[in-house]
Amino acid sequence: MTSQLQHPLPTVAQVNQAPKILLVKLSSLGDVLHNLPIVWDLRKRLPEAQIDWIVEEGYVHLLEPLKTTDTFRGIDRIIPVAFRRWRKNLFSLRTWREFFAMRKLLQATTYGVLLETQGLLKSALICALAKKSEHAIVAGLGNATEHSGYEPMARMFYTQSVHVPMKSHAIDRSRWVMCSAFDWPLMDRRSEPTFFYPPTFVEQLAPLEFEGLRKQPNGMPVPYVVCFHSTARAAKRWPTESWVELGKSLSSQGYQVLFPWGSPEEMKISALMASQVPGAIVPRAISIEEAYRLVAHAALTVGVDTGLTHLSAVLGKPTVEIYCDSPRWKTEGYWSSNIANLGDMKRIPLASAVLEAAEALLKQGRQ
C-alpha cells in the first residue's frame, strides 16, 4: 500500500486512541452498504473513538441500525445532507437554510480523521467544510479504479491520497483508505471478518404485508422469492425471457414469485413477467425501509447488480447476484455461503445456471 502525502502527518503512535472520525460516503444505496464494514473495523481497533457519518438524506435509514445505543456501540452521529435535492432548488431560501444548518452540524465537532471513500468533488468539499484539528488526517482515493466514478480534483482537499489497485472490491477500497489513514496493515478479507449489521437486526424485522401474498393452511405466508430485475442501466438487465423461465421453475416447486419495481416503466415489465409465471405477483410500491422487511422474510432473493440485491446480500439472506454488464469482482458478495455470484462483464448467465444456484440455496435453507 502506498500513499501520496501532501503534508507532514503524525505517526500512528501520535494518533489519539479515542479520535473523532468522520466517514464521508454520501450515496448511493450499494456504495453506502459496502462502506458499512469499516464501522466495525474501526470499532474493533478504536473502541472509544467517536465515529460520525455524513450521508444523503435518502440513505440515513441504512445507517440507523448501526446507531450507538445503551447496548451497542456503532455510529455516534449521522449527519444528513441533501445535495441531490438542493441542486434542483439552488435559489430557494429553504435550500440555503438547510445547507447552513448542515454546515453547523459538521462544525460542531473537531475531527482528527476524515475518511472520504467516494472520490468525488462533492464528497471532498464536505471534508473542506468540516471542522478539523490542526494536524487532521483527511484521507481519500488517490486514483480512479475501473468502472467507478472518480474526480481527480477531489485530491486537492486531502492531506493523504491513497493509491488503490485498479480492480478493487468496493469494501476493500474503503479499507485501503482507512488502513492508510491510521497506518495499519492492509486487512486481508480471508482472515478478517466482514460485518454489516448487528446479528439481531434481521431477526427483529417484521414481515411485510401486501395484497396477493398467498397463505398456507396454517396462516403463514407461502415461501416467496423476490426477483429484483430493475436497474438504472439497461445493459445490466437480465433478459425478460430468462426471468420468466426462472419464475416458472420456482413456481412449479411451490414458491410464490415477486417482481418488485421502482418506476412506472419497471412496473410494466414486472406485470409482463408476472403474467407468464403462475401465482406471481407485482407488489405495491415499497420504500427502501420496507425492502429490508421484504428480503428478510424471503426464502430467496435473485437480482441483478443493483443496490436492493446487495441489500439482501449484506443482510446475510440467501441471494443470487446476477452480473450482465458490470464486473463481478467490484461488488460480489464474498462474505457468506448464502450468496451465489453468477455472470460477469459481458458474460450473461443462462437461466439454467441461475436456477441451479437458486435451488442449491433454497435446499441449504431448508436443512
Backbone hydrogen bonds in HBPLUS format (Angstrom, degrees):
<---DONOR---> <-ACCEPTOR-->    atom                        ^
c    i                          cat <-CA-CA->   ^        H-A-AA   ^      H-
h    n   atom  resd res      DA  || num        DHA   H-A  angle D-A-AA Bond
n    s   type  num  typ     dist DA aas  dist angle  dist       angle   num
A0163-HIS N   A0002-THR O   3.38 MM 161  6.03 157.4  2.43 147.8 153.8     1
A0004-GLN N   A0161-SER O   2.81 MM 157  5.06 172.5  1.82 157.6 158.8     2
A0161-SER N   A0004-GLN O   3.02 MM 157  5.06 174.4  2.02 148.2 146.8     3
A0006-GLN N   A0159-THR O   3.16 MM 153  5.30 166.9  2.17 137.2 140.5     4
A0014-GLN N   A0011-THR O   2.92 MM   3  5.37 146.5  2.03 110.4 120.3     5
A0015-VAL N   A0012-VAL O   3.18 MM   3  5.19 152.3  2.26 100.2 108.5     6
A0050-GLN N   A0019-PRO O   2.94 MM  31  6.29 159.3  1.99 150.5 157.4     7
A0112-GLY N   A0020-LYS O   2.92 MM  92  5.48 153.8  1.99 142.5 150.5     8
A0113-VAL N   A0020-LYS O   3.28 MM  93  6.48 158.7  2.32 155.0 153.2     9
A0021-ILE N   A0050-GLN O   2.71 MM  29  5.91 179.1  1.71 168.9 169.0    10
A0052-ASP N   A0021-ILE O   2.88 MM  31  6.15 170.7  1.88 162.5 165.1    11
A0022-LEU N   A0113-VAL O   2.93 MM  91  6.44 155.3  1.99 154.0 162.1    12
A0115-LEU N   A0022-LEU O   2.92 MM  93  6.29 162.8  1.95 164.3 169.8    13
A0023-LEU N   A0052-ASP O   2.80 MM  29  6.12 162.7  1.83 146.5 151.9    14
A0054-ILE N   A0023-LEU O   3.04 MM  31  6.42 161.5  2.07 176.2 177.3    15
A0024-VAL N   A0115-LEU O   2.92 MM  91  5.98 168.2  1.94 157.6 153.6    16
A0056-GLU N   A0026-LEU O   2.89 MM  30  5.01 170.6  1.90 127.1 129.2    17
A0032-VAL N   A0028-SER O   2.87 MM   4  5.98 164.3  1.90 165.6 168.7    18
A0033-LEU N   A0029-LEU O   3.08 MM   4  6.33 165.1  2.10 153.1 157.3    19
A0034-HIS N   A0030-GLY O   2.97 MM   4  6.16 158.3  2.02 150.8 156.1    20
A0035-ASN N   A0032-VAL O   3.10 MM   3  5.15 150.2  2.19 101.1 110.3    21
A0036-LEU N   A0033-LEU O   3.21 MM   3  5.44 154.9  2.27 105.2 112.5    22
A0038-ILE N   A0035-ASN O   3.31 MM   3  6.17 150.2  2.40 121.6 127.4    23
A0039-VAL N   A0036-LEU O   2.95 MM   3  5.69 153.2  2.03 124.7 132.1    24
A0041-ASP N   A0037-PRO O   2.98 MM   4  6.30 156.7  2.04 149.0 156.5    25
A0042-LEU N   A0038-ILE O   2.89 MM   4  5.91 160.2  1.93 140.5 144.9    26
A0043-ARG N   A0039-VAL O   3.00 MM   4  6.18 161.7  2.03 146.6 152.1    27
A0044-LYS N   A0040-TRP O   2.99 MM   4  6.12 154.5  2.06 147.4 153.5    28
A0045-ARG N   A0041-ASP O   3.36 MM   4  6.58 150.9  2.45 141.4 147.8    29
A0046-LEU N   A0042-LEU O   2.67 MM   4  5.61 152.4  1.74 157.4 166.3    30
A0049-ALA N   A0046-LEU O   3.05 MM   3  5.49 168.6  2.06 121.4 124.6    31
A0076-ASP N   A0051-ILE O   2.73 MM  25  5.47 148.6  1.83 154.2 163.7    32
A0053-TRP N   A0077-ARG O   2.97 MM  24  6.48 152.3  2.05 160.4 169.2    33
A0079-ILE N   A0053-TRP O   2.84 MM  26  6.10 167.6  1.85 150.5 154.7    34
A0055-VAL N   A0079-ILE O   3.03 MM  24  6.38 152.7  2.10 154.2 160.9    35
A0081-VAL N   A0055-VAL O   2.89 MM  26  5.86 139.5  2.05 142.3 145.5    36
A0059-TYR N   A0056-GLU O   2.90 MM   3  5.67 166.9  1.92 127.9 132.4    37
A0057-GLU N   A0081-VAL O   2.74 MM  24  5.48 141.6  1.88 164.5 161.6    38
A0060-VAL N   A0057-GLU O   3.41 MM   3  5.41 173.5  2.41 107.0 108.4    39
A0062-LEU N   A0059-TYR O   3.03 MM   3  5.43 145.6  2.15 108.0 117.9    40
A0063-LEU N   A0060-VAL O   2.90 MM   3  5.51 146.5  2.02 116.6 125.8    41
A0064-GLU N   A0060-VAL O   3.26 MM   4  6.54 135.5  2.47 144.0 156.2    42
A0066-LEU N   A0063-LEU O   2.85 MM   3  5.53 153.8  1.92 123.1 131.7    43
A0067-LYS N   A0064-GLU O   3.03 MM   3  5.07 166.3  2.05 112.7 114.5    44
A0075-ILE N   A0066-LEU O   2.64 MM   9  5.72 165.8  1.66 149.3 154.6    45
A0068-THR N   A0075-ILE O   2.83 MM   7  5.39 156.8  1.89 143.0 138.9    46
A0069-THR N   A0072-PHE O   2.71 MM   3  5.02 162.8  1.73 148.8 155.0    47
A0085-ARG N   A0082-ALA O   3.12 MM   3  5.40 121.3  2.48 103.9 117.5    48
A0086-TRP N   A0082-ALA O   2.79 MM   4  5.90 167.9  1.80 164.3 168.6    49
A0087-ARG N   A0083-PHE O   3.04 MM   4  5.98 165.9  2.06 151.3 152.7    50
A0088-LYS N   A0085-ARG O   3.20 MM   3  5.59 149.6  2.29 107.5 116.3    51
A0089-ASN N   A0086-TRP O   2.83 MM   3  5.19 154.0  1.89 112.3 121.2    52
A0092-SER N   A0089-ASN O   3.11 MM   3  5.38 163.6  2.13 117.0 118.2    53
A0096-TRP N   A0092-SER O   3.39 MM   4  6.82 158.2  2.44 149.7 153.1    54
A0097-ARG N   A0093-LEU O   2.98 MM   4  6.23 152.9  2.06 150.3 158.6    55
A0098-GLU N   A0094-ARG O   2.95 MM   4  6.13 161.6  1.99 152.4 156.7    56
A0099-PHE N   A0095-THR O   2.91 MM   4  6.15 150.9  2.00 144.0 153.0    57
A0100-PHE N   A0096-TRP O   3.01 MM   4  6.14 166.8  2.03 146.8 149.3    58
A0101-ALA N   A0097-ARG O   2.99 MM   4  6.17 145.3  2.12 141.2 151.4    59
A0102-MET N   A0098-GLU O   2.91 MM   4  6.13 152.7  1.98 145.9 152.9    60
A0103-ARG N   A0099-PHE O   2.93 MM   4  6.26 156.8  1.99 149.1 155.8    61
A0104-LYS N   A0100-PHE O   2.97 MM   4  6.13 149.5  2.07 138.5 146.3    62
A0105-LEU N   A0101-ALA O   3.11 MM   4  6.43 153.0  2.19 144.4 150.7    63
A0106-LEU N   A0102-MET O   2.98 MM   4  6.30 156.3  2.04 150.2 157.0    64
A0107-GLN N   A0103-ARG O   2.99 MM   4  6.20 139.9  2.15 143.5 153.9    65
A0108-ALA N   A0105-LEU O   3.23 MM   3  5.18 165.3  2.26 103.0 106.8    66
A0111-TYR N   A0131-LYS O   2.92 MM  20  6.25 167.8  1.93 145.9 141.7    67
A0133-SER N   A0111-TYR O   2.91 MM  22  5.91 155.8  1.97 151.1 148.7    68
A0137-ILE N   A0112-GLY O   2.89 MM  25  6.20 161.3  1.93 148.6 147.6    69
A0114-LEU N   A0137-ILE O   2.77 MM  23  6.19 158.7  1.82 165.1 170.4    70
A0139-ALA N   A0114-LEU O   2.90 MM  25  6.20 155.0  1.96 177.6 174.0    71
A0116-GLU N   A0139-ALA O   2.86 MM  23  6.08 170.8  1.87 174.3 174.4    72
A0151-GLU N   A0119-GLY O   2.90 MM  32  6.14 159.9  1.94 173.0 172.3    73
A0124-ALA N   A0120-LEU O   3.00 MM   4  6.31 156.2  2.05 151.6 159.0    74
A0125-LEU N   A0121-LEU O   2.85 MM   4  6.09 149.1  1.95 151.7 160.1    75
A0126-ILE N   A0123-SER O   3.15 MM   3  5.19 127.6  2.43  94.9 108.2    76
A0127-CYS N   A0124-ALA O   3.01 MM   3  5.10 118.0  2.41  95.9 110.8    77
A0128-ALA N   A0124-ALA O   3.13 MM   4  6.57 145.2  2.25 142.1 151.9    78
A0129-LEU N   A0125-LEU O   2.95 MM   4  6.26 145.8  2.07 145.5 154.6    79
A0130-ALA N   A0126-ILE O   2.99 MM   4  6.21 143.1  2.13 149.3 158.8    80
A0136-ALA N   A0133-SER O   3.21 MM   3  5.03 155.0  2.28 115.4 110.6    81
A0159-THR N   A0138-VAL O   2.89 MM  21  5.10 154.9  1.96 132.4 140.8    82
A0160-GLN N   A0138-VAL O   3.09 MM  22  6.04 148.8  2.19 156.8 147.9    83
A0140-GLY N   A0160-GLN O   3.07 MM  20  6.50 156.4  2.13 167.2 174.1    84
A0162-VAL N   A0140-GLY O   2.79 MM  22  5.94 174.8  1.79 166.2 167.9    85
A0142-GLY N   A0162-VAL O   2.68 MM  20  4.66 160.3  1.72 129.8 123.2    86
A0146-GLU N   A0166-MET O   2.86 MM  20  5.58 157.3  1.91 142.6 149.4    87
A0154-ALA N   A0151-GLU O   2.91 MM   3  5.87 166.4  1.92 133.9 138.0    88
A0155-ARG N   A0152-PRO O   3.07 MM   3  5.93 159.0  2.12 124.1 128.0    89
A0156-MET N   A0153-MET O   3.08 MM   3  5.76 159.7  2.12 118.5 124.0    90
A0157-PHE N   A0154-ALA O   3.05 MM   3  5.87 165.2  2.08 124.4 128.3    91
A0158-TYR N   A0155-ARG O   3.17 MM   3  5.31 168.7  2.18 110.0 113.4    92
A0173-ARG N   A0169-HIS O   2.89 MM   4  6.10 156.4  1.94 161.8 168.9    93
A0170-ALA N   A0330-LYS O   2.84 MM 160  5.80 160.2  1.88 163.6 158.0    94
A0174-SER N   A0170-ALA O   3.41 MM   4  6.65 156.0  2.48 138.6 142.9    95
A0175-ARG N   A0171-ILE O   3.08 MM   4  6.38 155.7  2.14 148.6 156.0    96
A0176-TRP N   A0172-ASP O   2.84 MM   4  6.13 141.9  1.99 148.9 159.3    97
A0177-VAL N   A0173-ARG O   3.33 MM   4  6.67 160.0  2.37 146.1 149.3    98
A0178-MET N   A0174-SER O   3.02 MM   4  6.31 165.8  2.04 151.5 155.6    99
A0179-CYS N   A0175-ARG O   2.86 MM   4  5.89 172.4  1.87 150.5 153.0   100
A0180-SER N   A0176-TRP O   3.03 MM   4  6.08 156.9  2.09 146.7 153.0   101
A0181-ALA N   A0177-VAL O   3.07 MM   4  6.23 158.2  2.11 148.6 154.2   102
A0182-PHE N   A0178-MET O   3.25 MM   4  6.56 149.4  2.35 149.3 156.5   103
A0183-ASP N   A0179-CYS O   2.88 MM   4  5.69 105.3  2.45 134.8 152.2   104
A0184-TRP N   A0179-CYS O   2.79 MM   5  4.70 158.2  1.84 142.7 146.3   105
A0183-ASP N   A0180-SER O   3.20 MM   3  4.88 155.0  2.27  95.8 103.3   106
A0191-SER N   A0188-ASP O   3.00 MM   3  5.64 150.6  2.08 118.5 126.2   107
A0192-GLU N   A0188-ASP O   2.86 MM   4  5.86 147.8  1.97 159.2 168.8   108
A0201-PHE N   A0198-PRO O   2.97 MM   3  5.41 157.6  2.02 117.8 125.1   109
A0204-GLN N   A0200-THR O   3.24 MM   4  6.41 135.1  2.45 146.1 156.5   110
A0204-GLN N   A0201-PHE O   3.17 MM   3  5.41 138.8  2.35 101.9 112.8   111
A0205-LEU N   A0202-VAL O   3.17 MM   3  5.45 161.6  2.21 109.3 115.0   112
A0222-VAL N   A0214-ARG O   2.87 MM   8  5.55 162.2  1.90 134.9 136.1   113
A0216-GLN N   A0220-MET O   2.61 MM   4  5.33 165.0  1.63 164.2 169.1   114
A0219-GLY N   A0216-GLN O   2.83 MM   3  5.26 161.5  1.86 121.7 125.0   115
A0256-GLN N   A0223-PRO O   2.98 MM  33  6.37 161.9  2.02 148.6 153.1   116
A0299-ALA N   A0224-TYR O   2.87 MM  75  5.64 154.0  1.94 157.9 166.2   117
A0225-VAL N   A0256-GLN O   2.82 MM  31  6.22 153.9  1.89 157.9 164.3   118
A0258-LEU N   A0225-VAL O   2.89 MM  33  6.10 164.2  1.91 169.5 167.9   119
A0226-VAL N   A0300-LEU O   2.98 MM  74  6.44 155.3  2.04 157.8 159.1   120
A0302-VAL N   A0226-VAL O   2.82 MM  76  6.19 166.8  1.84 170.4 175.0   121
A0227-CYS N   A0258-LEU O   2.91 MM  31  5.97 153.7  1.98 157.4 164.9   122
A0228-PHE N   A0302-VAL O   2.81 MM  74  6.25 148.8  1.91 150.9 158.9   123
A0304-VAL N   A0228-PHE O   3.14 MM  76  6.46 153.8  2.21 176.1 169.0   124
A0236-LYS N   A0233-ARG O   3.00 MM   3  5.71 155.6  2.06 121.4 128.5   125
A0237-ARG N   A0234-ALA O   3.03 MM   3  5.45 164.3  2.05 115.2 120.2   126
A0242-SER N   A0239-PRO O   3.00 MM   3  5.28 129.9  2.26 102.7 116.1   127
A0243-TRP N   A0239-PRO O   3.18 MM   4  6.65 152.3  2.26 150.4 158.0   128
A0244-VAL N   A0240-THR O   3.00 MM   4  6.33 158.8  2.05 153.3 159.3   129
A0245-GLU N   A0241-GLU O   2.99 MM   4  6.16 158.1  2.04 140.6 146.4   130
A0246-LEU N   A0242-SER O   2.93 MM   4  6.12 163.6  1.95 149.8 154.3   131
A0247-GLY N   A0243-TRP O   2.78 MM   4  5.94 163.6  1.81 150.6 155.9   132
A0248-LYS N   A0244-VAL O   2.91 MM   4  6.08 161.3  1.94 153.3 157.1   133
A0249-SER N   A0245-GLU O   3.23 MM   4  6.42 160.0  2.27 145.1 150.0   134
A0250-LEU N   A0246-LEU O   3.04 MM   4  6.31 163.0  2.07 156.3 160.8   135
A0251-SER N   A0247-GLY O   2.86 MM   4  5.95 157.5  1.91 150.0 156.9   136
A0252-SER N   A0248-LYS O   3.00 MM   4  6.14 153.3  2.07 144.4 150.9   137
A0253-GLN N   A0250-LEU O   3.06 MM   3  5.14 143.1  2.20  98.4 109.6   138
A0255-TYR N   A0250-LEU O   3.21 MM   5  5.64 160.9  2.24 147.9 143.5   139
A0254-GLY N   A0251-SER O   3.02 MM   3  5.28 163.3  2.05 113.2 115.2   140
A0281-ILE N   A0257-VAL O   3.04 MM  24  6.58 152.9  2.12 160.2 168.8   141
A0259-PHE N   A0281-ILE O   3.10 MM  22  6.49 157.9  2.15 161.5 168.1   142
A0267-MET N   A0263-SER O   2.86 MM   4  6.12 148.0  1.96 153.3 163.5   143
A0268-LYS N   A0264-PRO O   3.18 MM   4  6.48 146.9  2.29 142.2 149.2   144
A0269-ILE N   A0265-GLU O   3.28 MM   4  6.66 153.2  2.36 143.1 149.7   145
A0270-SER N   A0266-GLU O   2.87 MM   4  6.17 158.6  1.92 150.3 156.5   146
A0271-ALA N   A0267-MET O   2.88 MM   4  6.10 157.1  1.93 147.6 153.7   147
A0272-LEU N   A0268-LYS O   2.96 MM   4  6.21 152.8  2.04 145.0 152.2   148
A0273-MET N   A0269-ILE O   3.01 MM   4  6.29 161.1  2.04 152.8 157.0   149
A0274-ALA N   A0270-SER O   2.86 MM   4  6.05 170.1  1.87 156.0 159.2   150
A0275-SER N   A0271-ALA O   3.00 MM   4  6.05 145.8  2.12 143.1 151.0   151
A0276-GLN N   A0273-MET O   3.00 MM   3  5.52 154.3  2.07 112.8 120.8   152
A0277-VAL N   A0274-ALA O   3.25 MM   3  5.17 160.1  2.29 102.0 108.0   153
A0280-ALA N   A0277-VAL O   3.06 MM   3  5.50 166.2  2.08 135.9 137.7   154
A0291-ALA N   A0287-SER O   2.97 MM   4  6.27 136.6  2.17 138.2 150.9   155
A0294-LEU N   A0290-GLU O   2.94 MM   4  6.26 152.5  2.02 149.2 158.1   156
A0295-VAL N   A0291-ALA O   3.01 MM   4  6.18 172.6  2.02 157.8 156.7   157
A0296-ALA N   A0292-TYR O   2.95 MM   4  5.96 146.5  2.06 143.7 154.2   158
A0298-ALA N   A0295-VAL O   3.27 MM   3  4.96 164.2  2.29  98.3 103.0   159
A0301-THR N   A0318-PRO O   2.99 MM  17  6.33 149.4  2.09 145.0 154.6   160
A0320-VAL N   A0301-THR O   2.85 MM  19  6.34 155.8  1.91 155.6 163.8   161
A0303-GLY N   A0320-VAL O   3.01 MM  17  6.42 163.4  2.04 174.8 178.2   162
A0322-ILE N   A0303-GLY O   2.81 MM  19  5.91 157.2  1.86 153.6 156.5   163
A0306-THR N   A0304-VAL O   2.76 MM   2  5.71 113.1  2.21 118.7 102.0   164
A0309-THR N   A0306-THR O   3.12 MM   3  5.55 124.7  2.44 110.1 123.3   165
A0310-HIS N   A0306-THR O   3.12 MM   4  6.45 160.6  2.16 154.5 160.6   166
A0311-LEU N   A0307-GLY O   2.84 MM   4  6.10 136.6  2.03 142.0 155.1   167
A0312-SER N   A0308-LEU O   3.31 MM   4  6.64 152.8  2.39 142.1 145.9   168
A0313-ALA N   A0309-THR O   3.19 MM   4  6.57 156.0  2.25 145.1 151.8   169
A0314-VAL N   A0310-HIS O   2.89 MM   4  6.14 161.1  1.92 154.7 158.2   170
A0315-LEU N   A0311-LEU O   3.10 MM   4  6.27 137.6  2.29 142.0 153.0   171
A0317-LYS N   A0312-SER O   3.17 MM   5  5.58 156.0  2.23 166.7 160.0   172
A0316-GLY N   A0313-ALA O   2.99 MM   3  5.19 155.7  2.05 105.0 112.3   173
A0319-THR N   A0338-ASN O   2.89 MM  19  6.29 160.3  1.93 158.0 161.4   174
A0340-ALA N   A0319-THR O   2.87 MM  21  6.31 160.7  1.91 160.8 167.3   175
A0321-GLU N   A0340-ALA O   2.78 MM  19  6.15 162.7  1.81 168.2 173.3   176
A0342-LEU N   A0321-GLU O   2.89 MM  21  6.17 173.4  1.89 174.7 176.1   177
A0323-TYR N   A0342-LEU O   2.83 MM  19  6.12 156.8  1.88 155.0 163.0   178
A0346-LYS N   A0324-CYS O   3.07 MM  22  5.72 130.7  2.32 126.4 134.8   179
A0330-LYS N   A0327-PRO O   3.27 MM   3  5.78 155.1  2.34 110.7 117.3   180
A0332-GLU N   A0328-ARG O   3.00 MM   4  5.42 143.1  2.14 165.6 169.5   181
A0339-ILE N   A0336-SER O   3.32 MM   3  5.81 159.7  2.37 112.9 114.4   182
A0344-ASP N   A0347-ARG O   3.14 MM   3  4.92 137.0  2.34 122.6 130.9   183
A0347-ARG N   A0344-ASP O   3.02 MM   3  4.92 163.5  2.05 123.5 118.9   184
A0353-ALA N   A0350-LEU O   3.12 MM   3  5.32 125.5  2.43  99.9 112.9   185
A0354-VAL N   A0350-LEU O   3.18 MM   4  6.55 158.0  2.23 151.2 157.0   186
A0355-LEU N   A0351-ALA O   2.88 MM   4  6.06 160.1  1.92 151.5 157.2   187
A0356-GLU N   A0352-SER O   3.01 MM   4  6.14 155.8  2.07 139.7 146.2   188
A0357-ALA N   A0353-ALA O   3.08 MM   4  6.33 159.5  2.12 145.4 150.3   189
A0358-ALA N   A0354-VAL O   2.84 MM   4  6.05 156.5  1.90 149.0 156.4   190
A0359-GLU N   A0355-LEU O   2.84 MM   4  6.02 164.8  1.86 156.0 159.2   191
A0360-ALA N   A0356-GLU O   3.07 MM   4  6.24 150.8  2.16 142.0 149.8   192
A0361-LEU N   A0357-ALA O   3.09 MM   4  6.36 157.1  2.15 148.0 153.1   193
A0362-LEU N   A0358-ALA O   2.92 MM   4  6.15 159.2  1.96 152.2 158.6   194
A0363-LYS N   A0359-GLU O   2.92 MM   4  6.01 156.3  1.98 143.7 150.0   195
A0364-GLN N   A0360-ALA O   2.99 MM   4  6.13 153.2  2.06 140.0 147.8   196
A0365-GLY N   A0361-LEU O   2.91 MM   4  6.15 145.3  2.03 143.0 152.2   197
A0366-ARG N   A0362-LEU O   3.11 MM   4  6.38 134.1  2.33 139.0 150.3   198
A0366-ARG N   A0363-LYS O   3.16 MM   3  5.18 131.6  2.40  94.6 107.5   199
